[in-house]
């Protein structure tokens, strides 16, 4: 997502799922993006910023990150 404090070269990068699948449910892996711990925590609401990010902006950035992740997976022959 490349939010403030992003650590893209860090070993904390994991597949983060798109929010909104339902209470206690995760979206499909195809609806996930590689995010560092910082961006993942901000997106999931575990970390607050000052000023806070607009929720619509976070959702847009997550969708962009999903597209970028899918490009990587395609280039690696995994999609």
N, C-alpha and C positions, 0 to 999 in steps of 0.2 A: 504494500500500500504506500510505502515511502512516506509515512507520517513523520512528524518531528520526533527525533530520537530513534529513527529506524536503524536497525543493525542487520542489513541484508547479508553480510559476509560472516555472520555469527552462526555458531552451531545450534542456536535456538530456533532456526527456521523449521516450521512444521506445516502440514496441510491444515488450514483453518477452514471450517465449513461456513457457508452462507447462513446467516441467522434467519429464523422465520419458518422452520419446518414444522414447528408445533412444540408444545410443552414436553420437555424431556426427549425430544427427537432431534436427530441431526439430519442435515441435508445430505443428498447423495455425494459421494466423493467427487463426481464430475462438477459439482457446484462448490468446489473448494479452491483455495488459493494458497500458495506458499507465502507465509507471513512470518516475520521474526517475532520474538516474544513481545517486544514493545508494541508493534502494530496489532498483534493478536489481542493483547490485553486492552488496548484502547477500543478496538472494534467490539469486543465482547463486553465492554463496560467494567472491566476489572481495574482499569487505570483511568483516572480523571485527569484532564488537562485544563489549564487556565490560560485563555478562555476555553470552554468546552467546544469540541467539534460539533458542527451541525450534523444531526443524524442523517439527513438526506445526503450530505457530502460524504459521510462515512460509507453509506450504502453504495454510492456511485464509485468511490475509490475501491471498494471491495469488488464490485462488478468488473472494474478495469483490471484488478489483480487476478481475478478468475480468468479473464481472457488471456492475460500474459502467461499464467500458469498453463493454460491449455495449449498455447503456442509452444512452450517448453516441452510439454508432454508429447506433442505432435512431432517436434524435431527429434525427440529421442525414440520415436516409434512406439510410444506407449499409449497413444490415443488413436 
